[in-house]
């Protein structure tokens, strides 16, 4: 799996409202990644983190523009305008529309557990 280097850009901050803040990514360099949810390794300032990458149009929110965003586990900080790298480890699921925000949050919690299960960091990088 290859590393992707991307710039963090401003988004709508919807993930933060749901308890899953995300780093919105400039998608020009990663358009080859298909729509869906992925478990990823994130590298920022030479530290590795587990992450969930979402590529899609956010149909539950009735939006249509494709977005690229990563929820970085155990991370807190302002990284707008900064660059980070990520590597896809595993496809978790396809994009889907949920009947409610509550159902979306339940699925994100399951995605988080699966990410934690599938992404293994070196012992020196445990987060």
ROGU-766103 format. One record per atom (N, C-alpha, C, CB): x, y, z; residue number from 0. Coordinates in Angstrom, 1 decimal. Glycine has a CB too. Layout:
! residues N
[[X,Y,Z],NUM]
...
***
This chain:
! residues 127
[[0.8,-1.2,0.0],0]
[[0.0,0.0,0.0],0]
[[0.9,1.2,0.0],0]
[[-1.0,0.0,1.2],0]
[[0.5,2.2,-0.7],1]
[[1.3,3.4,-0.9],1]
[[0.9,4.5,0.1],1]
[[1.2,3.9,-2.3],1]
[[1.8,5.4,0.4],2]
[[1.5,6.6,1.2],2]
[[1.0,7.7,0.4],2]
[[2.8,7.0,2.0],2]
[[0.0,8.4,0.9],3]
[[-0.5,9.6,0.2],3]
[[-0.2,10.8,1.1],3]
[[-2.1,9.4,0.0],3]
[[0.3,11.8,0.4],4]
[[0.6,13.1,1.1],4]
[[-0.5,14.1,0.8],4]
[[2.0,13.6,0.8],4]
[[-1.1,14.7,1.8],5]
[[-2.3,15.5,1.5],5]
[[-2.2,16.8,2.5],5]
[[-3.6,14.8,1.7],5]
[[-2.9,17.8,2.0],6]
[[-3.0,19.0,2.8],6]
[[-4.4,19.0,3.5],6]
[[-2.8,20.3,2.0],6]
[[-4.4,19.4,4.8],7]
[[-5.6,19.5,5.6],7]
[[-6.3,20.9,5.3],7]
[[-5.4,19.4,7.1],7]
[[-7.6,20.8,4.9],8]
[[-8.3,22.0,4.5],8]
[[-9.5,22.2,5.4],8]
[[-8.7,22.0,3.0],8]
[[-10.1,23.3,5.4],9]
[[-11.3,23.6,6.2],9]
[[-12.5,22.9,5.6],9]
[[-11.6,25.1,6.3],9]
[[-13.4,22.4,6.5],10]
[[-14.7,21.7,6.0],10]
[[-15.8,22.4,6.7],10]
[[-14.6,20.2,6.3],10]
[[-16.9,21.6,6.8],11]
[[-18.1,22.1,7.5],11]
[[-18.2,21.9,9.0],11]
[[-19.3,21.5,6.8],11]
[[-17.2,21.1,9.5],12]
[[-17.2,20.7,10.9],12]
[[-18.3,19.9,11.4],12]
[[-17.1,22.0,11.7],12]
[[-18.9,19.1,10.4],13]
[[-20.0,18.2,10.8],13]
[[-19.5,17.1,11.7],13]
[[-20.7,17.6,9.6],13]
[[-18.3,16.5,11.4],14]
[[-17.8,15.4,12.1],14]
[[-17.6,15.8,13.6],14]
[[-16.5,14.9,11.6],14]
[[-17.2,17.0,13.9],15]
[[-17.0,17.5,15.2],15]
[[-18.4,17.4,16.0],15]
[[-16.4,18.9,15.2],15]
[[-19.4,17.8,15.3],16]
[[-20.8,17.8,15.9],16]
[[-21.2,16.4,16.3],16]
[[-21.8,18.5,14.9],16]
[[-20.8,15.4,15.6],17]
[[-21.2,14.0,15.8],17]
[[-20.2,13.3,16.7],17]
[[-21.2,13.3,14.5],17]
[[-19.2,14.0,17.2],18]
[[-18.2,13.4,18.1],18]
[[-17.1,12.7,17.4],18]
[[-18.9,12.3,19.0],18]
[[-16.9,12.9,16.1],19]
[[-15.9,12.3,15.2],19]
[[-15.3,13.5,14.4],19]
[[-16.5,11.2,14.3],19]
[[-14.5,14.3,15.0],20]
[[-13.8,15.4,14.3],20]
[[-12.9,14.8,13.2],20]
[[-13.0,16.3,15.2],20]
[[-13.0,15.5,12.0],21]
[[-12.2,15.0,10.9],21]
[[-11.2,16.0,10.4],21]
[[-13.1,14.5,9.8],21]
[[-10.2,15.6,9.8],22]
[[-9.3,16.4,9.0],22]
[[-9.8,16.3,7.5],22]
[[-7.8,16.0,9.1],22]
[[-10.3,17.4,7.0],23]
[[-10.7,17.4,5.6],23]
[[-9.5,17.5,4.7],23]
[[-11.8,18.5,5.3],23]
[[-9.5,16.8,3.6],24]
[[-8.2,16.7,2.8],24]
[[-8.4,17.2,1.4],24]
[[-7.8,15.2,2.8],24]
[[-7.4,17.9,0.9],25]
[[-7.4,18.3,-0.4],25]
[[-7.4,17.0,-1.3],25]
[[-6.2,19.3,-0.8],25]
[[-8.4,16.8,-2.1],26]
[[-8.5,15.5,-2.8],26]
[[-7.8,15.3,-4.1],26]
[[-9.9,15.3,-3.0],26]
[[-7.1,16.4,-4.6],27]
[[-6.5,16.3,-5.9],27]
[[-5.5,15.1,-6.0],27]
[[-5.8,17.5,-6.2],27]
[[-4.8,14.8,-5.0],28]
[[-3.7,13.8,-5.1],28]
[[-4.2,12.4,-4.7],28]
[[-2.6,14.2,-4.2],28]
[[-5.5,12.3,-4.3],29]
[[-6.0,11.0,-3.8],29]
[[-7.3,10.6,-4.5],29]
[[-6.2,11.0,-2.4],29]
[[-7.6,11.1,-5.7],30]
[[-8.8,10.8,-6.4],30]
[[-8.9,9.3,-6.8],30]
[[-8.9,11.7,-7.6],30]
[[-7.8,8.6,-6.7],31]
[[-7.7,7.2,-7.1],31]
[[-8.4,6.3,-6.1],31]
[[-6.3,6.8,-7.4],31]
[[-8.7,6.8,-4.9],32]
[[-9.3,6.0,-3.9],32]
[[-10.8,6.0,-4.1],32]
[[-8.9,6.6,-2.4],32]
[[-11.4,4.8,-4.1],33]
[[-12.8,4.7,-4.4],33]
[[-13.7,5.2,-3.2],33]
[[-13.2,3.3,-4.7],33]
[[-14.9,5.5,-3.4],34]
[[-15.8,5.9,-2.4],34]
[[-16.0,4.8,-1.4],34]
[[-17.2,6.3,-3.0],34]
[[-16.0,5.2,-0.1],35]
[[-16.1,4.2,1.0],35]
[[-15.4,4.7,2.3],35]
[[-15.6,2.9,0.6],35]
[[-15.4,3.7,3.2],36]
[[-14.7,4.0,4.5],36]
[[-13.6,3.0,4.6],36]
[[-15.8,3.9,5.7],36]
[[-12.4,3.5,5.1],37]
[[-11.2,2.8,5.2],37]
[[-10.5,2.9,6.5],37]
[[-10.3,3.2,4.0],37]
[[-9.9,1.9,7.0],38]
[[-9.0,2.0,8.1],38]
[[-7.6,2.4,7.5],38]
[[-8.9,0.6,8.9],38]
[[-7.0,3.4,8.1],39]
[[-5.7,3.9,7.6],39]
[[-4.7,4.1,8.7],39]
[[-6.0,5.2,6.9],39]
[[-3.5,4.2,8.4],40]
[[-2.4,4.7,9.2],40]
[[-2.2,6.2,8.8],40]
[[-1.1,3.8,9.2],40]
[[-2.1,7.1,9.8],41]
[[-1.8,8.5,9.5],41]
[[-0.5,8.8,10.1],41]
[[-2.9,9.4,10.2],41]
[[0.3,9.5,9.3],42]
[[1.6,10.0,9.8],42]
[[1.6,11.5,9.8],42]
[[2.8,9.5,8.9],42]
[[1.8,12.1,11.0],43]
[[1.8,13.5,11.2],43]
[[3.0,13.9,12.1],43]
[[0.4,14.1,11.7],43]
[[3.8,14.8,11.7],44]
[[5.0,15.1,12.5],44]
[[5.8,13.9,13.0],44]
[[4.6,16.0,13.7],44]
[[5.9,12.9,12.1],45]
[[6.7,11.7,12.3],45]
[[6.1,10.8,13.4],45]
[[8.1,12.1,12.7],45]
[[4.8,11.0,13.7],46]
[[4.1,10.2,14.7],46]
[[3.0,9.4,13.9],46]
[[3.5,11.0,15.9],46]
[[2.9,8.2,14.2],47]
[[1.8,7.4,13.5],47]
[[0.6,7.3,14.4],47]
[[2.3,6.0,13.2],47]
[[-0.6,7.4,13.7],48]
[[-1.9,7.3,14.4],48]
[[-2.8,6.3,13.6],48]
[[-2.5,8.7,14.5],48]
[[-3.7,5.8,14.3],49]
[[-4.8,5.0,13.6],49]
[[-5.8,6.1,13.1],49]
[[-5.5,4.0,14.5],49]
[[-6.4,5.8,11.9],50]
[[-7.4,6.7,11.4],50]
[[-8.5,6.0,10.6],50]
[[-6.8,7.7,10.6],50]
[[-9.6,6.7,10.4],51]
[[-10.7,6.3,9.5],51]
[[-10.8,7.3,8.4],51]
[[-12.1,6.1,10.3],51]
[[-10.6,6.8,7.2],52]
[[-10.8,7.7,6.0],52]
[[-12.2,7.5,5.4],52]
[[-9.7,7.3,5.0],52]
[[-12.8,8.6,5.1],53]
[[-14.1,8.6,4.4],53]
[[-13.9,9.3,3.1],53]
[[-15.2,9.2,5.3],53]
[[-14.4,8.6,2.0],54]
[[-14.4,9.2,0.7],54]
[[-15.8,9.1,0.2],54]
[[-13.4,8.5,-0.3],54]
[[-16.5,10.2,0.0],55]
[[-17.9,10.1,-0.5],55]
[[-18.6,11.5,-0.5],55]
[[-18.6,9.2,0.3],55]
[[-19.9,11.4,-0.7],56]
[[-20.7,12.6,-0.8],56]
[[-21.5,13.0,0.4],56]
[[-21.6,12.5,-2.0],56]
[[-21.4,12.2,1.4],57]
[[-22.2,12.4,2.7],57]
[[-23.7,12.4,2.4],57]
[[-21.8,13.7,3.3],57]
[[-24.3,11.3,1.9],58]
[[-25.7,11.3,1.5],58]
[[-26.6,11.5,2.7],58]
[[-26.0,10.0,0.8],58]
[[-26.3,11.1,3.9],59]
[[-27.1,11.3,5.0],59]
[[-27.3,12.7,5.3],59]
[[-26.5,10.6,6.3],59]
[[-26.4,13.6,4.9],60]
[[-26.5,15.0,5.1],60]
[[-27.0,15.7,3.9],60]
[[-25.1,15.6,5.5],60]
[[-27.4,15.0,2.9],61]
[[-28.0,15.5,1.6],61]
[[-27.0,16.4,0.9],61]
[[-29.3,16.3,1.9],61]
[[-25.7,16.0,0.9],62]
[[-24.7,16.7,0.2],62]
[[-24.3,15.9,-1.0],62]
[[-23.5,17.0,1.1],62]
[[-23.7,16.6,-2.0],63]
[[-23.4,15.9,-3.3],63]
[[-22.0,16.0,-3.7],63]
[[-24.3,16.5,-4.3],63]
[[-21.2,16.9,-3.1],64]
[[-19.8,17.1,-3.5],64]
[[-18.9,16.0,-2.8],64]
[[-19.3,18.5,-3.1],64]
[[-18.1,15.3,-3.5],65]
[[-17.2,14.3,-2.9],65]
[[-16.2,15.0,-2.0],65]
[[-16.4,13.5,-4.0],65]
[[-16.1,14.4,-0.8],66]
[[-15.2,14.8,0.2],66]
[[-14.2,13.7,0.6],66]
[[-16.0,15.3,1.5],66]
[[-13.1,14.1,1.1],67]
[[-12.0,13.2,1.6],67]
[[-11.7,13.7,3.0],67]
[[-10.7,13.2,0.7],67]
[[-12.0,12.8,4.0],68]
[[-11.7,13.3,5.4],68]
[[-11.3,12.1,6.2],68]
[[-13.0,13.9,6.0],68]
[[-10.4,12.4,7.2],69]
[[-9.9,11.4,8.1],69]
[[-10.2,11.8,9.6],69]
[[-8.4,11.2,7.9],69]
[[-10.8,10.8,10.3],70]
[[-10.9,10.9,11.8],70]
[[-9.6,10.3,12.3],70]
[[-12.2,10.3,12.3],70]
[[-8.8,11.0,13.0],71]
[[-7.6,10.5,13.6],71]
[[-7.8,10.1,15.0],71]
[[-6.4,11.5,13.4],71]
[[-7.6,8.9,15.3],72]
[[-7.9,8.4,16.7],72]
[[-6.8,8.9,17.7],72]
[[-7.9,6.8,16.7],72]
[[-7.3,9.3,18.8],73]
[[-6.4,9.8,19.9],73]
[[-5.5,11.0,19.5],73]
[[-5.5,8.6,20.4],73]
[[-6.1,11.9,18.7],74]
[[-5.4,13.1,18.3],74]
[[-6.2,14.3,18.6],74]
[[-5.1,13.0,16.8],74]
[[-5.6,15.3,19.0],75]
[[-6.2,16.6,19.3],75]
[[-5.2,17.7,18.9],75]
[[-6.6,16.8,20.8],75]
[[-5.6,18.6,18.0],76]
[[-4.7,19.6,17.6],76]
[[-5.2,20.3,16.4],76]
[[-3.3,19.1,17.3],76]
[[-4.7,21.5,16.1],77]
[[-5.1,22.3,15.0],77]
[[-4.1,22.0,13.9],77]
[[-5.1,23.9,15.3],77]
[[-4.6,21.4,12.8],78]
[[-3.7,21.0,11.7],78]
[[-4.2,21.6,10.4],78]
[[-3.6,19.5,11.6],78]
[[-5.0,22.6,10.4],79]
[[-5.5,23.3,9.2],79]
[[-4.3,23.8,8.5],79]
[[-6.5,24.4,9.5],79]
[[-4.2,23.6,7.2],80]
[[-3.1,24.1,6.4],80]
[[-1.8,23.3,6.4],80]
[[-2.8,25.5,6.8],80]
[[-1.8,22.3,7.3],81]
[[-0.7,21.4,7.4],81]
[[-0.8,20.2,6.5],81]
[[-0.5,20.9,8.9],81]
[[0.3,19.5,6.3],82]
[[0.4,18.3,5.5],82]
[[0.4,17.1,6.4],82]
[[1.5,18.3,4.5],82]
[[-0.2,16.0,6.0],83]
[[-0.1,14.7,6.7],83]
[[0.0,13.6,5.6],83]
[[-1.3,14.5,7.7],83]
[[0.4,12.5,6.0],84]
[[0.5,11.3,5.1],84]
[[-0.4,10.3,5.7],84]
[[1.9,10.8,5.0],84]
[[-1.0,9.5,4.8],85]
[[-1.8,8.3,5.2],85]
[[-1.6,7.2,4.3],85]
[[-3.3,8.7,5.3],85]
[[-1.8,6.0,4.8],86]
[[-1.8,4.7,4.0],86]
[[-3.0,3.9,4.3],86]
[[-0.4,3.9,4.3],86]
[[-3.7,3.5,3.3],87]
[[-4.9,2.7,3.4],87]
[[-4.5,1.3,3.8],87]
[[-5.7,2.6,2.1],87]
[[-5.1,0.8,4.9],88]
[[-4.8,-0.6,5.4],88]
[[-5.9,-1.5,5.0],88]
[[-4.7,-0.6,6.9],88]
[[-7.2,-1.1,5.1],89]
[[-8.3,-2.0,4.8],89]
[[-9.6,-1.2,4.5],89]
[[-8.6,-2.9,6.0],89]
[[-10.3,-1.7,3.5],90]
[[-11.6,-1.2,3.2],90]
[[-12.6,-1.7,4.2],90]
[[-12.1,-1.6,1.7],90]
[[-13.3,-0.8,4.9],91]
[[-14.2,-1.2,5.9],91]
[[-15.7,-1.4,5.4],91]
[[-14.3,-0.2,7.1],91]
[[-16.1,-0.5,4.6],92]
[[-17.5,-0.6,4.1],92]
[[-17.7,0.4,2.9],92]
[[-18.5,-0.3,5.2],92]
[[-18.8,0.2,2.2],93]
[[-19.2,1.1,1.2],93]
[[-19.9,2.3,1.8],93]
[[-20.0,0.4,0.1],93]
[[-20.0,3.4,1.0],94]
[[-20.8,4.5,1.4],94]
[[-22.2,4.1,1.4],94]
[[-20.5,5.8,0.5],94]
[[-23.0,4.7,2.4],95]
[[-24.4,4.4,2.4],95]
[[-25.2,5.6,3.1],95]
[[-24.8,3.1,3.1],95]
[[-26.4,5.6,2.8],96]
[[-27.3,6.7,3.4],96]
[[-28.0,6.1,4.6],96]
[[-28.3,7.2,2.4],96]
[[-27.9,6.8,5.7],97]
[[-28.6,6.4,6.9],97]
[[-29.9,7.2,7.1],97]
[[-27.7,6.6,8.2],97]
[[-30.9,6.5,7.8],98]
[[-32.1,7.2,8.0],98]
[[-32.1,8.3,9.0],98]
[[-33.2,6.2,8.4],98]
[[-31.0,8.3,9.9],99]
[[-30.9,9.4,10.9],99]
[[-29.4,9.6,11.2],99]
[[-31.7,9.0,12.2],99]
[[-29.2,10.7,11.8],100]
[[-27.8,11.0,12.3],100]
[[-27.5,10.0,13.4],100]
[[-27.7,12.5,12.9],100]
[[-28.4,9.6,14.2],101]
[[-28.2,8.6,15.3],101]
[[-27.7,7.3,14.7],101]
[[-29.5,8.3,16.1],101]
[[-28.3,6.8,13.6],102]
[[-27.8,5.6,12.9],102]
[[-26.4,5.8,12.3],102]
[[-28.8,5.2,11.8],102]
[[-26.1,7.0,11.8],103]
[[-24.8,7.3,11.3],103]
[[-23.7,7.2,12.4],103]
[[-24.8,8.7,10.6],103]
[[-24.1,7.8,13.5],104]
[[-23.1,7.8,14.7],104]
[[-22.9,6.4,15.2],104]
[[-23.7,8.7,15.8],104]
[[-23.9,5.5,15.2],105]
[[-23.8,4.1,15.6],105]
[[-22.8,3.4,14.6],105]
[[-25.1,3.4,15.6],105]
[[-23.0,3.7,13.3],106]
[[-22.1,3.0,12.3],106]
[[-20.6,3.5,12.5],106]
[[-22.6,3.3,10.9],106]
[[-20.5,4.8,12.8],107]
[[-19.1,5.4,13.0],107]
[[-18.5,4.8,14.2],107]
[[-19.2,6.9,13.1],107]
[[-19.2,4.5,15.2],108]
[[-18.7,3.8,16.4],108]
[[-18.2,2.4,16.0],108]
[[-19.7,3.8,17.5],108]
[[-19.0,1.7,15.2],109]
[[-18.6,0.4,14.7],109]
[[-17.3,0.5,13.8],109]
[[-19.7,-0.3,14.0],109]
[[-17.3,1.5,13.0],110]
[[-16.1,1.7,12.1],110]
[[-14.9,2.0,13.0],110]
[[-16.4,2.9,11.1],110]
[[-15.1,2.7,14.0],111]
[[-14.0,3.0,14.9],111]
[[-13.4,1.7,15.6],111]
[[-14.4,4.0,16.0],111]
[[-14.3,0.9,16.1],112]
[[-13.9,-0.4,16.7],112]
[[-13.1,-1.2,15.6],112]
[[-15.1,-1.2,17.2],112]
[[-13.6,-1.3,14.4],113]
[[-13.0,-2.1,13.4],113]
[[-11.6,-1.5,13.0],113]
[[-13.9,-2.2,12.1],113]
[[-11.5,-0.2,12.9],114]
[[-10.3,0.5,12.7],114]
[[-9.2,0.1,13.7],114]
[[-10.4,2.0,12.6],114]
[[-9.7,0.2,15.0],115]
[[-8.8,-0.2,16.1],115]
[[-8.3,-1.6,16.0],115]
[[-9.5,0.1,17.4],115]
[[-9.2,-2.5,15.5],116]
[[-8.9,-3.9,15.3],116]
[[-7.9,-4.2,14.2],116]
[[-10.1,-4.7,15.1],116]
[[-8.1,-3.5,13.0],117]
[[-7.3,-3.8,11.8],117]
[[-6.0,-3.0,11.7],117]
[[-8.2,-3.5,10.7],117]
[[-5.9,-1.9,12.3],118]
[[-4.7,-1.1,12.2],118]
[[-3.7,-1.4,13.3],118]
[[-5.0,0.4,12.1],118]
[[-2.6,-1.9,13.0],119]
[[-1.5,-2.2,14.0],119]
[[-0.4,-1.2,13.8],119]
[[-1.0,-3.7,13.8],119]
[[-0.1,-0.5,14.9],120]
[[1.1,0.4,14.9],120]
[[2.3,-0.3,15.6],120]
[[0.7,1.7,15.6],120]
[[3.5,0.2,15.2],121]
[[4.6,-0.4,15.9],121]
[[4.5,-0.1,17.4],121]
[[5.9,0.3,15.3],121]
[[5.1,-0.9,18.2],122]
[[5.0,-0.8,19.6],122]
[[5.5,0.6,20.1],122]
[[5.8,-1.8,20.3],122]
[[6.5,1.1,19.4],123]
[[7.0,2.5,19.8],123]
[[6.1,3.6,19.4],123]
[[8.4,2.7,19.2],123]
[[5.0,3.3,18.6],124]
[[4.1,4.3,18.2],124]
[[2.7,4.1,18.7],124]
[[4.0,4.3,16.6],124]
[[2.5,3.3,19.7],125]
[[1.1,3.0,20.2],125]
[[0.5,4.3,20.6],125]
[[1.1,2.0,21.3],125]
[[-0.8,4.5,20.2],126]
[[-1.5,5.7,20.6],126]
[[-2.7,5.3,21.4],126]
[[-2.0,6.5,19.3],126]
***
